[in-house]
C-alpha cells in the first residue's frame, strides 16, 4: 500500500499519451491516464486500442518496475 507521500508523488507525475490516428500527443496525470485513454479509444476508435502511453515511456516504466521487483 502506498504511503501518503508516495500517493502525492504519483498524483504529481504526468505521462505522455499519443494517438497516431488523431495525430495528437498530450500530457496526462498518471492517475487519470488509463481511464482517459480508454474513454478516448471508446469514443474515437470504436474501442480499438489506438491511443496509448508513449512507447518509450511505457518501456521505461516497465524497466523501473521490473528492477524494483528484482526481476532484472
OpenMM code with the backbone's topology and positions (N, CA, C; nanometers):
from openmm import Vec3, app, unit

residues = "UNK UNK UNK UNK UNK UNK UNK UNK UNK UNK UNK UNK UNK UNK UNK UNK UNK UNK UNK UNK UNK UNK UNK UNK UNK UNK UNK UNK UNK UNK UNK UNK UNK UNK UNK UNK UNK UNK UNK UNK UNK UNK UNK UNK UNK UNK UNK UNK UNK UNK UNK UNK UNK UNK UNK UNK UNK UNK UNK UNK UNK UNK UNK UNK UNK UNK UNK UNK UNK UNK UNK UNK".split()
positions = [
    Vec3(0.0846, -0.1189, 0.0000),
    Vec3(0.0000, 0.0000, 0.0000),
    Vec3(0.0884, 0.1243, 0.0000),
    Vec3(0.0538, 0.2217, -0.0815),
    Vec3(0.1334, 0.3436, -0.0933),
    Vec3(0.1107, 0.4342, 0.0266),
    Vec3(0.2168, 0.5007, 0.0685),
    Vec3(0.2059, 0.5977, 0.1759),
    Vec3(0.1531, 0.7280, 0.1183),
    Vec3(0.1172, 0.8203, 0.2058),
    Vec3(0.0660, 0.9482, 0.1593),
    Vec3(0.1672, 1.0189, 0.0708),
    Vec3(0.2957, 1.0176, 0.1068),
    Vec3(0.3952, 1.0862, 0.0249),
    Vec3(0.4098, 1.0174, -0.1105),
    Vec3(0.4017, 0.8822, -0.1144),
    Vec3(0.4092, 0.8112, -0.2416),
    Vec3(0.2877, 0.8439, -0.3268),
    Vec3(0.1706, 0.8501, -0.2659),
    Vec3(0.0498, 0.8857, -0.3404),
    Vec3(0.0603, 1.0267, -0.3954),
    Vec3(0.1147, 1.1192, -0.3183),
    Vec3(0.1320, 1.2567, -0.3639),
    Vec3(0.2266, 1.2626, -0.4819),
    Vec3(0.3346, 1.1845, -0.4769),
    Vec3(0.4297, 1.1832, -0.5865),
    Vec3(0.3638, 1.1287, -0.7123),
    Vec3(0.2837, 1.0241, -0.7011),
    Vec3(0.2160, 0.9665, -0.8167),
    Vec3(0.1192, 1.0679, -0.8764),
    Vec3(0.0452, 1.1377, -0.7928),
    Vec3(-0.0522, 1.2340, -0.8411),
    Vec3(0.0140, 1.3485, -0.9162),
    Vec3(0.1390, 1.3815, -0.8833),
    Vec3(0.2082, 1.4925, -0.9459),
    Vec3(0.2691, 1.4553, -1.0799),
    Vec3(0.2872, 1.3282, -1.1073),
    Vec3(0.3529, 1.2853, -1.2300),
    Vec3(0.2565, 1.2816, -1.3479),
    Vec3(0.3066, 1.3259, -1.4606),
    Vec3(0.2303, 1.3195, -1.5837),
    Vec3(0.3037, 1.2305, -1.6821),
    Vec3(0.2274, 1.1667, -1.7689),
    Vec3(0.2860, 1.0823, -1.8723),
    Vec3(0.2364, 1.1293, -2.0080),
    Vec3(0.3120, 1.0960, -2.1090),
    Vec3(0.2759, 1.1335, -2.2450),
    Vec3(0.1905, 1.0239, -2.3075),
    Vec3(0.0782, 1.0643, -2.3626),
    Vec3(-0.0126, 0.9736, -2.4318),
    Vec3(-0.0171, 1.0178, -2.5776),
    Vec3(-0.0062, 0.9211, -2.6682),
    Vec3(-0.0095, 0.9517, -2.8098),
    Vec3(-0.1248, 0.8785, -2.8782),
    Vec3(-0.1771, 0.9427, -2.9812),
    Vec3(-0.2792, 0.8795, -3.0653),
    Vec3(-0.2393, 0.9053, -3.2104),
    Vec3(-0.1773, 0.8050, -3.2725),
    Vec3(-0.1332, 0.8258, -3.4108),
    Vec3(-0.2493, 0.8493, -3.5078),
    Vec3(-0.3641, 0.7909, -3.4832),
    Vec3(-0.4781, 0.8097, -3.5729),
    Vec3(-0.5297, 0.9533, -3.5699),
    Vec3(-0.5260, 1.0149, -3.4534),
    Vec3(-0.5720, 1.1533, -3.4387),
    Vec3(-0.4572, 1.2528, -3.4531),
    Vec3(-0.3348, 1.2005, -3.4637),
    Vec3(-0.2139, 1.2826, -3.4723),
    Vec3(-0.2045, 1.3776, -3.3530),
    Vec3(-0.2262, 1.3203, -3.2319),
    Vec3(-0.2206, 1.4008, -3.1105),
    Vec3(-0.1247, 1.3398, -3.0090),
    Vec3(-0.0778, 1.4268, -2.9231),
    Vec3(0.0071, 1.3875, -2.8108),
    Vec3(-0.0316, 1.4789, -2.6959),
    Vec3(-0.0494, 1.4218, -2.5780),
    Vec3(-0.0905, 1.5026, -2.4637),
    Vec3(-0.0266, 1.4510, -2.3369),
    Vec3(-0.0183, 1.5368, -2.2386),
    Vec3(0.0310, 1.5004, -2.1060),
    Vec3(-0.0901, 1.4796, -2.0160),
    Vec3(-0.0896, 1.3678, -1.9449),
    Vec3(-0.1994, 1.3377, -1.8528),
    Vec3(-0.1432, 1.3016, -1.7169),
    Vec3(-0.2144, 1.3373, -1.6104),
    Vec3(-0.1742, 1.2895, -1.4782),
    Vec3(-0.1762, 1.1373, -1.4770),
    Vec3(-0.0769, 1.0770, -1.4179),
    Vec3(-0.0627, 0.9325, -1.4165),
    Vec3(-0.1889, 0.8634, -1.3654),
    Vec3(-0.2489, 0.9180, -1.2611),
    Vec3(-0.3647, 0.8512, -1.2009),
    Vec3(-0.4897, 0.8565, -1.2891),
    Vec3(-0.4928, 0.9435, -1.3909),
    Vec3(-0.6095, 0.9527, -1.4797),
    Vec3(-0.5847, 0.8948, -1.6179),
    Vec3(-0.4619, 0.8549, -1.6454),
    Vec3(-0.4246, 0.8151, -1.7815),
    Vec3(-0.5049, 0.6968, -1.8327),
    Vec3(-0.5143, 0.5910, -1.7569),
    Vec3(-0.5819, 0.4705, -1.8034),
    Vec3(-0.7271, 0.4987, -1.8399),
    Vec3(-0.7981, 0.5643, -1.7523),
    Vec3(-0.9394, 0.5961, -1.7761),
    Vec3(-0.9557, 0.6876, -1.8974),
    Vec3(-0.8694, 0.7865, -1.9090),
    Vec3(-0.8782, 0.8817, -2.0191),
    Vec3(-0.8475, 0.8156, -2.1529),
    Vec3(-0.7453, 0.7308, -2.1563),
    Vec3(-0.7105, 0.6585, -2.2788),
    Vec3(-0.8263, 0.5684, -2.3202),
    Vec3(-0.8820, 0.4942, -2.2260),
    Vec3(-0.9935, 0.4043, -2.2576),
    Vec3(-1.1131, 0.4816, -2.3114),
    Vec3(-1.1451, 0.5929, -2.2486),
    Vec3(-1.2588, 0.6746, -2.2923),
    Vec3(-1.2349, 0.7290, -2.4338),
    Vec3(-1.1126, 0.7764, -2.4600),
    Vec3(-1.0787, 0.8269, -2.5938),
    Vec3(-1.0936, 0.7160, -2.6976),
    Vec3(-1.0351, 0.6000, -2.6692),
    Vec3(-1.0419, 0.4894, -2.7644),
    Vec3(-1.1852, 0.4421, -2.7874),
    Vec3(-1.2653, 0.4389, -2.6824),
    Vec3(-1.4064, 0.4002, -2.6968),
    Vec3(-1.4813, 0.4993, -2.7856),
    Vec3(-1.4591, 0.6265, -2.7602),
    Vec3(-1.5333, 0.7323, -2.8307),
    Vec3(-1.4843, 0.7529, -2.9741),
    Vec3(-1.3519, 0.7510, -2.9927),
    Vec3(-1.2960, 0.7881, -3.1224),
    Vec3(-1.2596, 0.6700, -3.2121),
    Vec3(-1.2377, 0.5530, -3.1520),
    Vec3(-1.1844, 0.4411, -3.2299),
    Vec3(-1.2592, 0.3110, -3.2051),
    Vec3(-1.3870, 0.3211, -3.1712),
    Vec3(-1.4731, 0.2038, -3.1500),
    Vec3(-1.4114, 0.1021, -3.0547),
    Vec3(-1.3393, 0.1521, -2.9544),
    Vec3(-1.2808, 0.0645, -2.8524),
    Vec3(-1.1465, 0.0052, -2.8886),
    Vec3(-1.1011, 0.0241, -3.0106),
    Vec3(-0.9704, -0.0291, -3.0515),
    Vec3(-0.8600, 0.0504, -2.9818),
    Vec3(-0.7584, -0.0181, -2.9327),
    Vec3(-0.6509, 0.0440, -2.8549),
    Vec3(-0.5533, 0.1179, -2.9460),
    Vec3(-0.5952, 0.2365, -2.9902),
    Vec3(-0.5123, 0.3190, -3.0778),
    Vec3(-0.4291, 0.4156, -2.9937),
    Vec3(-0.4960, 0.4956, -2.9105),
    Vec3(-0.4245, 0.5862, -2.8205),
    Vec3(-0.3615, 0.5027, -2.7098),
    Vec3(-0.2401, 0.5388, -2.6727),
    Vec3(-0.1678, 0.4624, -2.5712),
    Vec3(-0.0603, 0.5492, -2.5082),
    Vec3(-0.0053, 0.5013, -2.3988),
    Vec3(0.1085, 0.5685, -2.3370),
    Vec3(0.2233, 0.5634, -2.4366),
    Vec3(0.2966, 0.6723, -2.4469),
    Vec3(0.4117, 0.6781, -2.5365),
    Vec3(0.4974, 0.5536, -2.5157),
    Vec3(0.5293, 0.4802, -2.6233),
    Vec3(0.6035, 0.3547, -2.6105),
    Vec3(0.7371, 0.3675, -2.5370),
    Vec3(0.8063, 0.4778, -2.5530),
    Vec3(0.9339, 0.4979, -2.4831),
    Vec3(0.9100, 0.5047, -2.3330),
    Vec3(0.8066, 0.5763, -2.2935),
    Vec3(0.7739, 0.5887, -2.1513),
    Vec3(0.7251, 0.4551, -2.0972),
    Vec3(0.6434, 0.3844, -2.1749),
    Vec3(0.5935, 0.2536, -2.1328),
    Vec3(0.7098, 0.1573, -2.1069),
    Vec3(0.8084, 0.1554, -2.1957),
    Vec3(0.9251, 0.0681, -2.1782),
    Vec3(1.0054, 0.1065, -2.0551),
    Vec3(1.0216, 0.2351, -2.0332),
    Vec3(1.0981, 0.2818, -1.9168),
    Vec3(1.0254, 0.2467, -1.7864),
    Vec3(0.8942, 0.2645, -1.7833),
    Vec3(0.8171, 0.2272, -1.6642),
    Vec3(0.8281, 0.0772, -1.6364),
    Vec3(0.8204, -0.0027, -1.7408),
    Vec3(0.8323, -0.1484, -1.7243),
    Vec3(0.9697, -0.1846, -1.6674),
    Vec3(1.0733, -0.1182, -1.7168),
    Vec3(1.2089, -0.1442, -1.6673),
    Vec3(1.2216, -0.1071, -1.5190),
    Vec3(1.1703, 0.0085, -1.4827),
    Vec3(1.1780, 0.0544, -1.3435),
    Vec3(1.1025, -0.0406, -1.2515),
    Vec3(0.9855, -0.0825, -1.2933),
    Vec3(0.9052, -0.1738, -1.2109),
    Vec3(0.9759, -0.3076, -1.1972),
    Vec3(1.0290, -0.3582, -1.3070),
    Vec3(1.0998, -0.4869, -1.3026),
    Vec3(1.2210, -0.4793, -1.2095),
    Vec3(1.2942, -0.3690, -1.2157),
    Vec3(1.4093, -0.3529, -1.1250),
    Vec3(1.3626, -0.3443, -0.9801),
    Vec3(1.2536, -0.2710, -0.9575),
    Vec3(1.2013, -0.2547, -0.8228),
    Vec3(1.1571, -0.3896, -0.7632),
    Vec3(1.1073, -0.4777, -0.8485),
    Vec3(1.0614, -0.6095, -0.8038),
    Vec3(1.1731, -0.7142, -0.8107),
    Vec3(1.2955, -0.6681, -0.8381),
    Vec3(1.4121, -0.7558, -0.8513),
    Vec3(1.3939, -0.8619, -0.9582),
    Vec3(1.3294, -0.8257, -1.0664),
    Vec3(1.3098, -0.9172, -1.1778),
    Vec3(1.4216, -0.9059, -1.2807),
    Vec3(1.5013, -0.8009, -1.2711),
    Vec3(1.6155, -0.7818, -1.3617),
    Vec3(1.7447, -0.7934, -1.2868),
] * unit.nanometer
topology = app.Topology()
chain = topology.addChain("A")
for resn in residues:
    res = topology.addResidue(resn, chain)
    for name in ("N", "CA", "C"):
        topology.addAtom(name, app.Element.getBySymbol(name[0]), res)
